[in-house]
Amino acid sequence: MFIRYGYEITLNCTRPTAMVCLLSVHEDRKADIRTPETVHTTPDIPTTTYRDLFGNQCRRLTAPQGDLTIWGDATIEDDGRIDAAAFEAKEVPVTDLPDQCLVYLMGSRYCETDKLSQTAWDMFGGVAPGWGRVQAICDFVHGHIRFDYQQARSTRTAFEAFNERIGVCRDFAHLALTLCRCLNIPARYVNGHLGDIGVPVVDPMDFSAWIEVFLDGKWHTFDPRNNTPRIGRIVVARGRDAADIPLINSFGPHVLKSFRVWTYEVTDLSGGPTAGFESASANAVPS
């Protein structure tokens, strides 16, 4: 199957402002791209790209004074399968973890392992280690937090989400991965495109956030927000938490004027570059 995905974001700056944007598909899906990503800015300004410490593609630019629109669009081929499950996957002792996994055991900006460690062990320490324990964490988070776009807050941490019991998908992800880390299970934050392929249309299209957990020597996808296997995830960026991979990192003040995302299945690669923009979201916090 083919999935068309993209975004259109308009910002306003009172003065020229340096920015770094993480909006392009992750390197590990590059082989699946069938219509290469086209990126335009209005007004037309120069941009450059580089890889960050986590392997994500970042785009550098200087937004001019006034409005700037960033538009990107591409088509990717997907196998059409739901998220893979490995019910027998086991946890890896810390002493046997690869070096690169250790950073995903530690506390980070939005994931206060020190504040939630005792809670995690009290709630899940008695659950059999492995896939089932991670799923138990996701089941808890899915039922504990009430999803509400109107309550999105870019500064909400995992500990605050645990106590406030409300948020959007980034809050579900932060709480679940923090509880995993507290139990010595490496977990990392992921954002990307996730359309409504195979499920009823529930929310406006937006960038989504979920988690990946290291079990039995590989990373596995879990989604505490939706808590059900989905079709067509397109990873954009991975990091310790949302602080590592903001969609737009602005080195100065700006105002978000409009924001829309599209992700939908297409039957061929001949669609025009402006087709399918009917779904949009005005919330720049991953849902």
MIDOSE-1310 file (N, C-alpha, C; in nm, 2 decimals, decimal comma, always signed):
residues 287
mfir	+0,08/-0,12/+0,00/+0,00/+0,00/+0,00/+0,09/+0,12/+0,00; +0,03/+0,24/-0,05/+0,10/+0,36/-0,05/+0,03/+0,46/+0,04; +0,11/+0,54/+0,12/+0,06/+0,64/+0,21/+0,12/+0,77/+0,17; +0,03/+0,87/+0,15/+0,07/+1,01/+0,12/+0,07/+1,08/+0,26
ygye	+0,17/+1,15/+0,28/+0,18/+1,22/+0,41/+0,25/+1,36/+0,39; +0,22/+1,45/+0,48/+0,28/+1,58/+0,47/+0,23/+1,68/+0,57; +0,27/+1,81/+0,56/+0,24/+1,91/+0,66/+0,25/+2,05/+0,59; +0,18/+2,14/+0,66/+0,19/+2,28/+0,62/+0,18/+2,36/+0,75
itln	+0,28/+2,44/+0,78/+0,29/+2,51/+0,90/+0,33/+2,66/+0,87; +0,25/+2,75/+0,93/+0,28/+2,89/+0,91/+0,31/+2,95/+1,04; +0,43/+3,02/+1,05/+0,47/+3,09/+1,17/+0,49/+3,24/+1,14; +0,49/+3,32/+1,25/+0,51/+3,46/+1,23/+0,62/+3,50/+1,33
ctrp	+0,72/+3,57/+1,28/+0,83/+3,61/+1,37/+0,84/+3,77/+1,36; +0,87/+3,83/+1,47/+0,89/+3,97/+1,48/+1,02/+4,02/+1,43; +1,12/+3,92/+1,41/+1,25/+3,95/+1,36/+1,31/+3,82/+1,30; +1,41/+3,83/+1,22/+1,47/+3,71/+1,17/+1,51/+3,61/+1,28
tamv	+1,47/+3,49/+1,27/+1,48/+3,39/+1,38/+1,54/+3,26/+1,33; +1,65/+3,21/+1,39/+1,70/+3,08/+1,36/+1,61/+2,97/+1,41; +1,59/+2,87/+1,33/+1,51/+2,75/+1,37/+1,57/+2,62/+1,32; +1,54/+2,51/+1,39/+1,57/+2,38/+1,35/+1,44/+2,30/+1,35
clls	+1,41/+2,24/+1,24/+1,28/+2,16/+1,23/+1,31/+2,02/+1,21; +1,23/+1,93/+1,28/+1,23/+1,79/+1,26/+1,10/+1,74/+1,21; +1,09/+1,74/+1,08/+0,97/+1,71/+1,01/+0,98/+1,61/+0,90; +1,10/+1,56/+0,87/+1,12/+1,46/+0,76/+1,12/+1,32/+0,81
vhed	+1,09/+1,23/+0,72/+1,08/+1,09/+0,76/+1,22/+1,04/+0,81; +1,22/+0,95/+0,91/+1,34/+0,90/+0,96/+1,42/+0,81/+0,86; +1,55/+0,81/+0,88/+1,64/+0,74/+0,78/+1,60/+0,60/+0,76; +1,55/+0,53/+0,87/+1,52/+0,39/+0,86/+1,40/+0,36/+0,77
rkad	+1,33/+0,46/+0,72/+1,22/+0,44/+0,62/+1,25/+0,50/+0,49; +1,37/+0,54/+0,47/+1,41/+0,61/+0,34/+1,40/+0,51/+0,22; +1,43/+0,38/+0,25/+1,42/+0,29/+0,14/+1,27/+0,26/+0,09; +1,18/+0,30/+0,17/+1,03/+0,29/+0,14/+0,97/+0,41/+0,07
irtp	+1,05/+0,52/+0,06/+0,99/+0,64/-0,01/+0,98/+0,61/-0,16; +0,86/+0,64/-0,21/+0,83/+0,62/-0,35/+0,81/+0,75/-0,42; +0,76/+0,86/-0,36/+0,77/+0,99/-0,41/+0,85/+1,07/-0,31; +0,97/+1,12/-0,35/+1,06/+1,18/-0,26/+0,99/+1,31/-0,20
etvh	+1,03/+1,33/-0,07/+0,98/+1,45/+0,00/+1,01/+1,58/-0,08; +0,91/+1,66/-0,10/+0,93/+1,79/-0,15/+0,90/+1,89/-0,04; +1,00/+1,98/-0,02/+0,99/+2,08/+0,09/+0,99/+2,22/+0,02; +0,89/+2,30/+0,05/+0,89/+2,44/+0,00/+0,87/+2,54/+0,12
ttpd	+0,93/+2,66/+0,11/+0,90/+2,76/+0,20/+0,85/+2,88/+0,13; +0,76/+2,95/+0,20/+0,70/+3,08/+0,14/+0,72/+3,19/+0,25; +0,80/+3,29/+0,23/+0,88/+3,31/+0,11/+0,99/+3,21/+0,09; +1,05/+3,20/-0,03/+1,16/+3,11/-0,06/+1,28/+3,15/+0,02
iptt	+1,33/+3,06/+0,11/+1,45/+3,09/+0,18/+1,54/+2,96/+0,18; +1,67/+2,98/+0,19/+1,76/+2,87/+0,19/+1,75/+2,78/+0,32; +1,76/+2,65/+0,31/+1,76/+2,56/+0,42/+1,87/+2,46/+0,40; +1,92/+2,40/+0,51/+2,02/+2,30/+0,51/+1,98/+2,19/+0,60
tyrd	+2,03/+2,07/+0,58/+1,99/+1,95/+0,67/+2,12/+1,89/+0,73; +2,10/+1,83/+0,85/+2,20/+1,75/+0,92/+2,14/+1,64/+1,00; +2,22/+1,55/+1,05/+2,17/+1,45/+1,14/+2,21/+1,48/+1,29; +2,11/+1,47/+1,38/+2,14/+1,49/+1,52/+2,20/+1,37/+1,59
lfgn	+2,22/+1,38/+1,72/+2,28/+1,27/+1,79/+2,20/+1,14/+1,79; +2,07/+1,15/+1,76/+1,98/+1,04/+1,76/+1,95/+0,98/+1,62; +2,02/+1,04/+1,52/+2,00/+1,00/+1,39/+1,89/+1,06/+1,31; +1,82/+1,16/+1,37/+1,71/+1,22/+1,31/+1,76/+1,33/+1,20
qcrr	+1,68/+1,35/+1,10/+1,71/+1,45/+1,00/+1,65/+1,58/+1,05; +1,74/+1,68/+1,06/+1,70/+1,82/+1,11/+1,72/+1,92/+0,99; +1,63/+2,01/+0,98/+1,64/+2,12/+0,88/+1,67/+2,25/+0,95; +1,78/+2,32/+0,91/+1,81/+2,45/+0,96/+1,77/+2,56/+0,87
ltap	+1,72/+2,66/+0,93/+1,67/+2,78/+0,85/+1,67/+2,90/+0,93; +1,66/+3,01/+0,87/+1,64/+3,14/+0,94/+1,51/+3,20/+0,89; +1,41/+3,20/+0,98/+1,28/+3,25/+0,94/+1,29/+3,40/+0,93; +1,23/+3,46/+0,82/+1,24/+3,61/+0,81/+1,14/+3,68/+0,90
qgdl	+1,15/+3,80/+0,91/+1,05/+3,88/+0,98/+0,91/+3,87/+0,91; +0,81/+3,85/+0,98/+0,68/+3,83/+0,92/+0,64/+3,68/+0,91; +0,56/+3,64/+0,82/+0,51/+3,51/+0,80/+0,61/+3,42/+0,73; +0,61/+3,29/+0,77/+0,69/+3,19/+0,70/+0,60/+3,07/+0,70
tiwg	+0,58/+3,01/+0,58/+0,51/+2,88/+0,56/+0,61/+2,78/+0,52; +0,61/+2,66/+0,59/+0,69/+2,55/+0,56/+0,59/+2,43/+0,52; +0,62/+2,38/+0,40/+0,53/+2,28/+0,34/+0,61/+2,16/+0,29; +0,57/+2,04/+0,33/+0,64/+1,92/+0,29/+0,54/+1,81/+0,25
dati	+0,57/+1,73/+0,15/+0,48/+1,62/+0,11/+0,56/+1,51/+0,05; +0,52/+1,38/+0,07/+0,59/+1,27/+0,01/+0,49/+1,15/+0,01; +0,53/+1,04/-0,05/+0,45/+0,92/-0,05/+0,55/+0,80/-0,02; +0,50/+0,72/+0,07/+0,58/+0,61/+0,12/+0,51/+0,47/+0,10
eddg	+0,58/+0,37/+0,07/+0,52/+0,24/+0,06/+0,52/+0,17/+0,20; +0,41/+0,11/+0,23/+0,40/+0,04/+0,36/+0,35/-0,10/+0,34; +0,39/-0,19/+0,43/+0,34/-0,33/+0,41/+0,20/-0,36/+0,45; +0,14/-0,25/+0,51/+0,00/-0,27/+0,55/-0,03/-0,35/+0,67
rida	+0,07/-0,40/+0,73/+0,05/-0,48/+0,85/+0,03/-0,40/+0,98; -0,04/-0,45/+1,07/-0,05/-0,38/+1,20/+0,08/-0,40/+1,28; +0,10/-0,31/+1,38/+0,22/-0,32/+1,46/+0,25/-0,46/+1,51; +0,37/-0,50/+1,49/+0,41/-0,64/+1,53/+0,41/-0,66/+1,68
aafe	+0,37/-0,78/+1,72/+0,37/-0,81/+1,86/+0,47/-0,93/+1,89; +0,53/-0,93/+2,00/+0,63/-1,03/+2,04/+0,60/-1,07/+2,18; +0,49/-1,14/+2,20/+0,44/-1,17/+2,34/+0,54/-1,24/+2,43; +0,63/-1,32/+2,37/+0,73/-1,39/+2,45/+0,86/-1,31/+2,47
akev	+0,87/-1,19/+2,42/+0,99/-1,11/+2,43/+1,02/-1,08/+2,58; +1,15/-1,10/+2,61/+1,19/-1,09/+2,75/+1,27/-0,96/+2,78; +1,27/-0,92/+2,90/+1,35/-0,80/+2,94/+1,50/-0,84/+2,94; +1,58/-0,74/+2,91/+1,73/-0,77/+2,91/+1,79/-0,71/+3,03
pvtd	+1,86/-0,79/+3,11/+1,93/-0,73/+3,23/+2,01/-0,61/+3,20; +2,02/-0,51/+3,29/+2,09/-0,39/+3,26/+2,24/-0,43/+3,23; +2,29/-0,53/+3,29/+2,44/-0,56/+3,27/+2,46/-0,61/+3,13; +2,35/-0,66/+3,06/+2,37/-0,71/+2,93/+2,32/-0,62/+2,82
lpdq	+2,27/-0,50/+2,85/+2,22/-0,41/+2,75/+2,33/-0,35/+2,67; +2,31/-0,32/+2,54/+2,40/-0,25/+2,46/+2,43/-0,11/+2,52; +2,54/-0,06/+2,50/+2,58/+0,07/+2,55/+2,48/+0,18/+2,51; +2,43/+0,17/+2,38/+2,35/+0,28/+2,33/+2,21/+0,28/+2,39
clvy	+2,17/+0,17/+2,47/+2,04/+0,17/+2,53/+2,04/+0,23/+2,67; +2,16/+0,25/+2,73/+2,16/+0,30/+2,87/+2,10/+0,44/+2,88; +2,12/+0,53/+2,78/+2,06/+0,66/+2,79/+1,91/+0,66/+2,80; +1,85/+0,55/+2,75/+1,70/+0,54/+2,76/+1,65/+0,47/+2,89
lmgs	+1,74/+0,46/+2,98/+1,70/+0,41/+3,12/+1,70/+0,53/+3,21; +1,76/+0,64/+3,17/+1,78/+0,76/+3,26/+1,67/+0,86/+3,26; +1,65/+0,94/+3,36/+1,56/+1,05/+3,36/+1,59/+1,15/+3,26; +1,49/+1,23/+3,21/+1,51/+1,33/+3,11/+1,42/+1,44/+3,14
ryce	+1,42/+1,54/+3,05/+1,34/+1,67/+3,08/+1,20/+1,64/+3,12; +1,13/+1,55/+3,05/+0,98/+1,53/+3,08/+0,96/+1,40/+3,15; +1,06/+1,33/+3,18/+1,05/+1,19/+3,24/+1,12/+1,18/+3,37; +1,06/+1,21/+3,48/+1,12/+1,22/+3,61/+1,12/+1,08/+3,67
tdkl	+1,22/+1,00/+3,64/+1,23/+0,86/+3,70/+1,24/+0,87/+3,85; +1,31/+0,97/+3,90/+1,33/+0,98/+4,04/+1,19/+1,00/+4,12; +1,10/+1,07/+4,06/+0,97/+1,09/+4,12/+0,87/+0,97/+4,11; +0,89/+0,89/+4,01/+0,80/+0,78/+3,98/+0,85/+0,64/+4,00
sqta	+0,98/+0,63/+4,05/+1,04/+0,50/+4,06/+0,97/+0,41/+4,16; +0,94/+0,46/+4,28/+0,87/+0,38/+4,38/+0,73/+0,35/+4,34; +0,66/+0,44/+4,27/+0,53/+0,41/+4,22/+0,53/+0,30/+4,12; +0,63/+0,31/+4,03/+0,64/+0,20/+3,93/+0,66/+0,07/+3,99
wdmf	+0,75/+0,06/+4,08/+0,78/-0,07/+4,14/+0,66/-0,12/+4,23; +0,59/-0,03/+4,29/+0,47/-0,07/+4,37/+0,36/-0,12/+4,28; +0,35/-0,06/+4,16/+0,24/-0,10/+4,07/+0,27/-0,22/+3,98; +0,39/-0,22/+3,94/+0,43/-0,32/+3,83/+0,54/-0,42/+3,87
ggva	+0,60/-0,40/+3,99/+0,71/-0,48/+4,03/+0,67/-0,63/+4,04; +0,55/-0,66/+4,07/+0,50/-0,79/+4,08/+0,45/-0,86/+3,95; +0,45/-0,78/+3,85/+0,41/-0,83/+3,72/+0,52/-0,91/+3,65; +0,50/-1,02/+3,59/+0,60/-1,10/+3,53/+0,68/-1,01/+3,42
pgwg	+0,81/-1,01/+3,43/+0,89/-0,92/+3,34/+0,87/-0,96/+3,20; +0,89/-0,87/+3,11/+0,88/-0,89/+2,96/+0,77/-0,82/+2,90; +0,73/-0,87/+2,78/+0,62/-0,80/+2,70/+0,50/-0,77/+2,78; +0,46/-0,87/+2,86/+0,33/-0,85/+2,94/+0,34/-0,74/+3,04
rvqa	+0,46/-0,71/+3,10/+0,47/-0,60/+3,19/+0,46/-0,47/+3,12; +0,53/-0,46/+3,01/+0,52/-0,33/+2,93/+0,37/-0,31/+2,89; +0,31/-0,41/+2,84/+0,17/-0,39/+2,81/+0,08/-0,36/+2,92; +0,11/-0,41/+3,04/+0,04/-0,37/+3,16/+0,05/-0,22/+3,19
icdf	+0,17/-0,17/+3,17/+0,20/-0,03/+3,19/+0,12/+0,05/+3,09; +0,12/+0,01/+2,96/+0,04/+0,08/+2,86/-0,11/+0,08/+2,89; -0,16/-0,04/+2,94/-0,30/-0,05/+2,97/-0,33/+0,05/+3,08; -0,24/+0,06/+3,18/-0,27/+0,15/+3,29/-0,27/+0,30/+3,24
vhgh	-0,17/+0,33/+3,17/-0,16/+0,47/+3,12/-0,28/+0,51/+3,03; -0,32/+0,41/+2,95/-0,43/+0,44/+2,86/-0,56/+0,46/+2,94; -0,58/+0,39/+3,05/-0,70/+0,41/+3,13/-0,69/+0,53/+3,23; -0,56/+0,56/+3,26/-0,54/+0,66/+3,37/-0,55/+0,80/+3,32
irfd	-0,51/+0,83/+3,20/-0,51/+0,97/+3,14/-0,63/+0,98/+3,05; -0,70/+1,09/+3,07/-0,81/+1,13/+2,98/-0,76/+1,22/+2,87; -0,78/+1,18/+2,74/-0,73/+1,25/+2,63/-0,82/+1,38/+2,61; -0,75/+1,49/+2,59/-0,83/+1,62/+2,57/-0,73/+1,72/+2,50
yqqa	-0,76/+1,74/+2,37/-0,69/+1,84/+2,30/-0,68/+1,98/+2,36; -0,79/+2,02/+2,43/-0,80/+2,15/+2,49/-0,71/+2,16/+2,61; -0,67/+2,05/+2,66/-0,58/+2,05/+2,78/-0,43/+2,03/+2,75; -0,40/+2,04/+2,62/-0,26/+2,02/+2,58/-0,17/+2,13/+2,64
rstr	-0,06/+2,09/+2,69/+0,04/+2,18/+2,76/+0,18/+2,14/+2,73; +0,26/+2,22/+2,66/+0,39/+2,17/+2,61/+0,49/+2,15/+2,73; +0,46/+2,20/+2,85/+0,55/+2,18/+2,96/+0,51/+2,07/+3,05; +0,40/+2,00/+3,03/+0,36/+1,89/+3,12/+0,45/+1,78/+3,12
tafe	+0,49/+1,73/+3,24/+0,59/+1,62/+3,25/+0,51/+1,49/+3,28; +0,58/+1,38/+3,28/+0,52/+1,25/+3,31/+0,46/+1,25/+3,46; +0,53/+1,31/+3,55/+0,48/+1,31/+3,69/+0,36/+1,40/+3,70; +0,35/+1,51/+3,63/+0,24/+1,59/+3,63/+0,12/+1,52/+3,55
afne	+0,15/+1,45/+3,45/+0,04/+1,38/+3,38/-0,01/+1,27/+3,47; +0,07/+1,20/+3,54/+0,03/+1,10/+3,64/-0,07/+1,16/+3,74; -0,04/+1,28/+3,79/-0,12/+1,34/+3,89/-0,24/+1,41/+3,83; -0,23/+1,47/+3,72/-0,34/+1,55/+3,66/-0,44/+1,46/+3,59
rigv	-0,39/+1,35/+3,53/-0,47/+1,25/+3,47/-0,54/+1,30/+3,34; -0,47/+1,39/+3,27/-0,53/+1,44/+3,15/-0,41/+1,48/+3,06; -0,44/+1,48/+2,93/-0,33/+1,52/+2,83/-0,36/+1,48/+2,69; -0,25/+1,48/+2,61/-0,26/+1,44/+2,47/-0,15/+1,33/+2,45
crdf	-0,13/+1,28/+2,33/-0,05/+1,16/+2,31/+0,09/+1,17/+2,37; +0,15/+1,29/+2,36/+0,29/+1,30/+2,42/+0,29/+1,27/+2,57; +0,18/+1,31/+2,64/+0,17/+1,28/+2,78/+0,15/+1,13/+2,81; +0,07/+1,07/+2,73/+0,06/+0,92/+2,74/+0,20/+0,86/+2,72
ahla	+0,27/+0,90/+2,62/+0,40/+0,84/+2,59/+0,50/+0,87/+2,70; +0,51/+1,00/+2,75/+0,60/+1,03/+2,85/+0,58/+0,95/+2,98; +0,45/+0,93/+3,02/+0,43/+0,85/+3,14/+0,46/+0,71/+3,12; +0,42/+0,65/+3,01/+0,45/+0,51/+2,99/+0,60/+0,48/+2,98
ltlc	+0,68/+0,56/+2,91/+0,82/+0,53/+2,90/+0,89/+0,56/+3,03; +0,84/+0,65/+3,11/+0,90/+0,68/+3,24/+0,88/+0,56/+3,33; +0,76/+0,50/+3,34/+0,74/+0,39/+3,42/+0,82/+0,27/+3,37; +0,84/+0,25/+3,24/+0,93/+0,15/+3,19/+1,07/+0,17/+3,24
rcln	+1,12/+0,29/+3,23/+1,26/+0,32/+3,27/+1,28/+0,29/+3,42; +1,18/+0,33/+3,50/+1,19/+0,30/+3,64/+1,21/+0,15/+3,67; +1,16/+0,07/+3,58/+1,17/-0,08/+3,60/+1,29/-0,13/+3,52; +1,38/-0,05/+3,48/+1,50/-0,09/+3,41/+1,48/-0,14/+3,27
ipar	+1,37/-0,09/+3,21/+1,34/-0,13/+3,07/+1,37/-0,01/+2,98; +1,46/-0,02/+2,89/+1,49/+0,10/+2,81/+1,37/+0,14/+2,72; +1,34/+0,26/+2,72/+1,22/+0,31/+2,64/+1,25/+0,45/+2,58; +1,21/+0,47/+2,46/+1,24/+0,60/+2,39/+1,11/+0,65/+2,33
yvng	+1,11/+0,78/+2,31/+1,00/+0,86/+2,26/+1,01/+0,87/+2,11; +0,89/+0,85/+2,05/+0,89/+0,86/+1,90/+0,77/+0,95/+1,86; +0,80/+1,03/+1,76/+0,69/+1,10/+1,70/+0,69/+1,08/+1,55; +0,57/+1,10/+1,49/+0,56/+1,07/+1,34/+0,42/+1,09/+1,30
hlgd	+0,39/+1,04/+1,18/+0,26/+1,04/+1,12/+0,19/+0,91/+1,15; +0,06/+0,92/+1,18/-0,03/+0,80/+1,20/-0,17/+0,84/+1,16; -0,20/+0,79/+1,04/-0,34/+0,82/+0,99/-0,44/+0,73/+1,05; -0,56/+0,74/+0,99/-0,67/+0,66/+1,04/-0,70/+0,53/+0,96
igvp	-0,59/+0,48/+0,89/-0,60/+0,36/+0,81/-0,64/+0,24/+0,90; -0,75/+0,18/+0,86/-0,80/+0,06/+0,94/-0,88/+0,09/+1,06; -0,90/+0,22/+1,10/-0,98/+0,25/+1,21/-1,07/+0,36/+1,18; -1,18/+0,38/+1,26/-1,27/+0,49/+1,24/-1,20/+0,62/+1,26
vvdp	-1,25/+0,72/+1,18/-1,19/+0,86/+1,20/-1,24/+0,91/+1,34; -1,15/+0,94/+1,42/-1,18/+0,99/+1,56/-1,13/+1,13/+1,58; -1,01/+1,16/+1,55/-0,95/+1,29/+1,58/-0,90/+1,35/+1,45; -0,88/+1,49/+1,45/-0,82/+1,55/+1,34/-0,68/+1,50/+1,32
mdfs	-0,63/+1,49/+1,20/-0,50/+1,44/+1,17/-0,40/+1,53/+1,24; -0,29/+1,48/+1,29/-0,19/+1,55/+1,37/-0,07/+1,47/+1,37; +0,05/+1,52/+1,40/+0,16/+1,44/+1,44/+0,13/+1,36/+1,56; +0,17/+1,24/+1,57/+0,14/+1,16/+1,69/+0,27/+1,12/+1,76
awie	+0,25/+1,08/+1,89/+0,36/+1,03/+1,97/+0,33/+0,89/+2,02; +0,43/+0,81/+2,02/+0,42/+0,68/+2,08/+0,56/+0,64/+2,14; +0,58/+0,52/+2,18/+0,71/+0,48/+2,24/+0,76/+0,35/+2,17; +0,89/+0,33/+2,19/+0,96/+0,20/+2,15/+1,03/+0,15/+2,28
vfld	+1,02/+0,02/+2,30/+1,08/-0,04/+2,42/+1,17/-0,15/+2,38; +1,29/-0,16/+2,45/+1,39/-0,26/+2,41/+1,37/-0,39/+2,49; +1,33/-0,49/+2,42/+1,31/-0,63/+2,47/+1,37/-0,73/+2,38; +1,44/-0,83/+2,44/+1,50/-0,94/+2,36/+1,58/-0,89/+2,25
gkwh	+1,66/-0,78/+2,27/+1,76/-0,74/+2,18/+1,71/-0,65/+2,06; +1,59/-0,61/+2,07/+1,54/-0,52/+1,96/+1,43/-0,42/+2,01; +1,40/-0,32/+1,94/+1,31/-0,22/+1,98/+1,17/-0,26/+1,93; +1,07/-0,24/+2,01/+0,93/-0,28/+1,98/+0,84/-0,16/+2,00
tfdp	+0,74/-0,15/+1,92/+0,64/-0,04/+1,92/+0,53/-0,06/+2,02; +0,50/+0,04/+2,11/+0,39/+0,04/+2,20/+0,32/+0,18/+2,19; +0,19/+0,18/+2,20/+0,12/+0,30/+2,18/+0,02/+0,32/+2,30; +0,06/+0,38/+2,41/-0,03/+0,39/+2,52/-0,15/+0,48/+2,50
rnnt	-0,14/+0,57/+2,40/-0,25/+0,66/+2,37/-0,37/+0,58/+2,30; -0,34/+0,51/+2,20/-0,44/+0,43/+2,13/-0,45/+0,29/+2,18; -0,34/+0,23/+2,23/-0,34/+0,10/+2,30/-0,40/-0,01/+2,21; -0,38/+0,00/+2,08/-0,42/-0,11/+1,99/-0,33/-0,10/+1,87
prig	-0,30/-0,22/+1,81/-0,21/-0,22/+1,70/-0,27/-0,14/+1,58; -0,18/-0,06/+1,52/-0,23/+0,03/+1,41/-0,15/+0,00/+1,28; -0,20/+0,05/+1,17/-0,14/+0,03/+1,04/-0,08/+0,17/+1,00; +0,04/+0,16/+0,94/+0,10/+0,28/+0,87/+0,17/+0,38/+0,95
rivv	+0,24/+0,34/+1,06/+0,32/+0,44/+1,13/+0,43/+0,48/+1,05; +0,46/+0,61/+1,05/+0,57/+0,67/+0,97/+0,66/+0,75/+1,07; +0,77/+0,69/+1,11/+0,85/+0,76/+1,21/+0,92/+0,88/+1,15; +0,91/+0,99/+1,23/+0,99/+1,11/+1,19/+1,11/+1,12/+1,28
argr	+1,10/+1,11/+1,41/+1,21/+1,13/+1,50/+1,20/+1,05/+1,62; +1,32/+1,02/+1,68/+1,32/+0,94/+1,81/+1,42/+1,02/+1,90; +1,39/+1,01/+2,03/+1,47/+1,07/+2,13/+1,44/+1,03/+2,27; +1,50/+1,09/+2,37/+1,47/+1,05/+2,51/+1,33/+1,09/+2,55
daad	+1,29/+1,21/+2,50/+1,15/+1,26/+2,52/+1,13/+1,37/+2,43; +1,01/+1,44/+2,44/+0,98/+1,55/+2,34/+1,08/+1,66/+2,34; +1,15/+1,68/+2,44/+1,25/+1,79/+2,44/+1,36/+1,77/+2,34; +1,39/+1,64/+2,31/+1,49/+1,61/+2,21/+1,45/+1,63/+2,07
ipli	+1,32/+1,62/+2,04/+1,27/+1,61/+1,91/+1,15/+1,70/+1,88; +1,16/+1,83/+1,92/+1,04/+1,92/+1,89/+1,03/+1,93/+1,74; +0,90/+1,94/+1,69/+0,88/+1,96/+1,55/+0,95/+2,09/+1,50; +0,95/+2,19/+1,58/+1,02/+2,32/+1,55/+1,09/+2,37/+1,67
nsfg	+1,21/+2,39/+1,67/+1,29/+2,44/+1,78/+1,33/+2,58/+1,73; +1,27/+2,68/+1,80/+1,29/+2,82/+1,76/+1,38/+2,89/+1,85; +1,48/+2,96/+1,80/+1,58/+3,03/+1,89/+1,54/+3,18/+1,89; +1,42/+3,20/+1,93/+1,36/+3,33/+1,94/+1,21/+3,32/+1,94
phvl	+1,13/+3,42/+1,98/+0,99/+3,41/+1,98/+0,92/+3,40/+1,84; +0,81/+3,32/+1,84/+0,74/+3,31/+1,72/+0,59/+3,28/+1,76; +0,50/+3,30/+1,66/+0,36/+3,27/+1,68/+0,32/+3,17/+1,58; +0,26/+3,06/+1,62/+0,20/+2,96/+1,53/+0,07/+3,01/+1,47
ksfr	+0,06/+3,04/+1,34/-0,06/+3,09/+1,28/-0,15/+2,98/+1,23; -0,09/+2,88/+1,17/-0,17/+2,76/+1,12/-0,08/+2,64/+1,12; -0,15/+2,52/+1,12/-0,08/+2,40/+1,13/-0,17/+2,29/+1,08; -0,13/+2,22/+0,98/-0,22/+2,11/+0,93/-0,13/+1,99/+0,88
vwty	-0,18/+1,87/+0,90/-0,11/+1,75/+0,87/-0,20/+1,66/+0,79; -0,15/+1,59/+0,69/-0,23/+1,49/+0,62/-0,16/+1,36/+0,61; -0,23/+1,25/+0,62/-0,18/+1,11/+0,61/-0,30/+1,03/+0,56; -0,29/+0,97/+0,44/-0,40/+0,89/+0,39/-0,34/+0,80/+0,29
evtd	-0,42/+0,69/+0,27/-0,38/+0,59/+0,17/-0,41/+0,63/+0,03; -0,32/+0,60/-0,07/-0,35/+0,63/-0,21/-0,33/+0,50/-0,29; -0,39/+0,49/-0,40/-0,38/+0,37/-0,48/-0,27/+0,37/-0,58; -0,22/+0,49/-0,61/-0,11/+0,50/-0,71/-0,03/+0,63/-0,67
lsgg	+0,07/+0,66/-0,75/+0,17/+0,76/-0,72/+0,14/+0,89/-0,81; +0,03/+0,90/-0,87/+0,00/+1,00/-0,97/-0,07/+1,12/-0,91; -0,11/+1,12/-0,78/-0,18/+1,23/-0,73/-0,10/+1,36/-0,73; -0,18/+1,48/-0,75/-0,11/+1,61/-0,75/-0,06/+1,65/-0,61
ptag	+0,03/+1,74/-0,60/+0,09/+1,78/-0,48/+0,00/+1,85/-0,38; -0,12/+1,88/-0,42/-0,21/+1,95/-0,32/-0,33/+1,87/-0,29; -0,33/+1,74/-0,34/-0,45/+1,66/-0,31/-0,46/+1,61/-0,17; -0,58/+1,60/-0,12/-0,60/+1,54/+0,01/-0,57/+1,62/+0,13
fesa	-0,58/+1,75/+0,12/-0,55/+1,84/+0,23/-0,67/+1,87/+0,32; -0,77/+1,79/+0,31/-0,90/+1,82/+0,38/-0,89/+1,81/+0,53; -0,80/+1,73/+0,58/-0,79/+1,71/+0,72/-0,68/+1,79/+0,78; -0,70/+1,86/+0,89/-0,60/+1,95/+0,95/-0,62/+1,96/+1,10
sana	-0,51/+2,01/+1,16/-0,52/+2,03/+1,31/-0,46/+2,16/+1,34; -0,51/+2,23/+1,44/-0,45/+2,36/+1,48/-0,37/+2,34/+1,61; -0,34/+2,22/+1,64/-0,26/+2,20/+1,77/-0,13/+2,14/+1,74; -0,02/+2,22/+1,77/+0,11/+2,18/+1,73/+0,17/+2,08/+1,83
vps	+0,11/+2,05/+1,94/+0,15/+1,95/+2,04/+0,11/+1,82/+1,99; +0,21/+1,72/+1,96/+0,17/+1,59/+1,91/+0,05/+1,53/+1,99; -0,05/+1,48/+1,91/-0,17/+1,44/+1,98/-0,16/+1,30/+2,04
